[in-house]
Structure formats: structure tokens, C-alpha cells
Amino acid sequence: MLVRWMIRRALRDVPVWVQVVGVAALLAYIGWYSFLRMPTGGTLQSHSYIDRSIYSYWVNDNWGGNLGPFGGKTSCCWSFEGDTAEVVWIYGRTVEEFERGDKQERHRMTLPMPERTREDRYLHVHFLPDDQVELVWSPSFSSPLADQMVREYPKDD
């Protein structure tokens, strides 16, 4: 009741047409923000096709966690903006490598940010042999490149 009185009191000297335009502008902004704006958030879904563990990785400074050999993980929820993606990863070390004092092996790669649709929620990060990385957006938990990658980079048992 008090709020209604305060709103009426504040708007009593504002012409009705200005009030209508203001409400219409506010509704248009809410509609654009909710339904038309391209989303910037997403989930990192990682896939490893290498026989080494990844101690830690980042995409545009968004931490993706760690990854076992030929494994996969999910890390949520991040903001991805811009036309490029900088992927940084550190390989894990074995006990022997650690005891010898071997340095951590850090890699960095800048890639173009893949095309994205409004439905895409998952940024799939594929770690490949020879320190290569591929990125692809997907609306689902599974990567559109998964079948291709399994054929190209089979796990040697």
C-alpha cells in the first residue's frame, strides 16, 4: 500500500505518454535480454584423447579442472565472450618425474571461438595428441566431434 502511494506520488507530475513509453521501453529491454540476446554463459566439457593426465586447464581464464588419460570432465558455469579462446593446460607428472624435479609442462594455444547458436550450452574441449586442441559448441552433453575423434584417435589397449 505504501509502495503504491510512493509510486503514484513520484509519477503524478509525469505525463501519461511518458509513463507508457517508459514501461514499453522497459518491457522491450526485458524481452531482448531474455529471448533475443546471444547467451555468453556455458559449461566446459573436456575430452582427452591422449595417454597423459592433464593436471589443470583453462579456457579464457575459466578453470576446467583436471583430466585423466582418455578421460572427460565437466566444469560449470562460465562466461565465454570474444572471438578467440585461449586454452592453457598443464600436463600431470608421474611420481618419478616429480621426484626427479622435472618442471611442469605448460602449453598455451589461441584458437578462434567456434560458431555458436542460441541453444548451445556446452563448450567441448578436445585434447589431442601432439599438443593440439579442438573446440566445438553443442546444445547437449555429447560432443558433435566425439565419433570422429574416437575413430581418429583410438585408445590403445
C-alpha positions in Angstrom: 0.0 0.0 0.0 2.8 2.4 0.9 4.8 1.4 -2.2 1.8 2.1 -4.4 1.3 5.5 -2.8 5.0 6.4 -3.3 4.9 5.4 -7.0 1.8 7.5 -7.6 3.3 10.4 -5.7 6.6 10.2 -7.7 4.8 9.8 -11.1 1.9 12.4 -10.6 3.7 15.1 -12.5 5.0 12.9 -15.3 2.7 12.9 -18.4 0.9 9.6 -19.1 2.5 9.3 -22.5 6.0 9.4 -20.9 4.9 6.7 -18.4 3.6 4.5 -21.2 6.8 4.9 -23.3 8.9 4.2 -20.2 7.1 1.0 -19.4 7.2 -0.1 -23.1 11.0 0.5 -23.2 11.5 -1.5 -20.0 9.4 -4.4 -21.4 11.3 -4.3 -24.7 14.6 -4.4 -22.9 13.5 -7.4 -20.7 12.3 -9.2 -23.8 15.5 -8.6 -25.7 17.6 -9.6 -22.7 15.6 -12.8 -22.1 14.9 -14.0 -25.6 17.0 -12.3 -28.3 20.4 -11.8 -26.8 23.0 -14.4 -27.6 24.0 -16.2 -24.3 27.5 -15.8 -23.0 27.5 -18.5 -20.3 28.3 -22.1 -20.7 29.7 -25.3 -19.4 33.2 -26.6 -20.2 33.0 -30.3 -21.2 36.5 -31.8 -21.7 37.6 -34.9 -23.6 41.1 -36.3 -23.6 42.4 -38.5 -26.5 45.9 -38.7 -25.0 47.7 -41.1 -22.7 48.8 -38.4 -20.2 46.8 -36.8 -17.5 46.1 -33.1 -17.5 46.8 -31.6 -14.1 44.7 -28.5 -14.9 43.4 -26.5 -17.8 41.7 -23.1 -18.5 39.7 -21.6 -21.4 39.8 -17.8 -21.3 40.8 -18.0 -17.7 37.8 -20.2 -16.8 39.1 -23.2 -14.9 38.2 -26.6 -16.4 39.6 -28.9 -13.8 41.8 -31.9 -14.3 41.6 -34.8 -16.6 42.8 -38.4 -16.6 44.2 -40.1 -19.7 41.5 -40.7 -22.2 39.0 -39.2 -19.8 36.4 -36.5 -19.7 35.1 -34.0 -17.1 32.6 -31.2 -16.8 33.1 -27.7 -15.2 30.3 -25.3 -14.8 29.4 -22.3 -15.1 31.5 -19.9 -17.0 31.2 -16.8 -19.3 32.7 -17.0 -22.8 32.9 -13.8 -24.7 35.1 -12.7 -27.6 36.2 -14.1 -30.9 39.1 -16.1 -29.6 39.6 -18.8 -27.0 42.9 -19.1 -25.2 43.4 -22.7 -23.9 46.1 -23.2 -21.3 46.9 -26.7 -19.9 49.4 -28.3 -17.6 50.3 -32.0 -18.0 50.3 -34.1 -14.9 53.6 -35.6 -13.7 54.3 -39.1 -12.6 55.8 -39.8 -9.2 59.2 -40.4 -10.8 59.0 -37.1 -12.7 58.1 -35.3 -9.6 60.9 -36.9 -7.5 63.4 -36.0 -10.2 62.3 -32.4 -10.0 61.0 -32.3 -13.6 59.3 -29.0 -14.4 55.6 -28.8 -15.1 54.8 -29.0 -18.8 52.6 -26.0 -19.6 51.1 -25.4 -23.0 49.1 -22.5 -24.4 47.1 -22.2 -27.6 44.9 -19.5 -29.0 42.0 -20.6 -31.2 39.1 -18.9 -32.9 36.0 -19.2 -30.8 33.7 -21.7 -32.6 30.4 -20.7 -34.0 27.6 -20.7 -31.5 23.8 -20.9 -31.7 21.3 -19.7 -29.0 20.8 -23.4 -28.0 24.4 -24.2 -27.4 25.3 -24.6 -23.7 28.4 -26.8 -23.7 31.9 -25.8 -25.0 33.6 -29.1 -25.7 37.4 -29.0 -25.4 39.1 -31.9 -27.1 42.7 -32.5 -26.1 44.5 -34.4 -28.9 48.0 -35.9 -29.5 50.9 -33.6 -30.4 49.6 -30.8 -28.1 46.6 -30.0 -30.2 43.2 -28.8 -29.0 39.8 -28.5 -30.8 36.8 -26.6 -29.6 33.2 -27.0 -30.6 29.8 -25.8 -29.1 26.9 -28.2 -28.6 23.4 -27.9 -27.1 23.9 -31.3 -25.4 26.3 -33.0 -23.1 27.7 -35.1 -26.0 30.2 -33.5 -28.5 29.4 -33.4 -32.2 33.0 -34.4 -32.8 33.0 -37.4 -30.4 32.6 -40.2 -33.0 35.1 -38.6 -35.4 37.7 -38.2 -32.6 37.3 -41.8 -31.4 37.9 -43.1 -34.9 40.9 -40.8 -35.5 42.5 -41.2 -32.0 41.6 -44.7 -30.8 42.7 -45.7 -27.3 45.5 -48.3 -27.5 44.6 -51.0 -25.0 
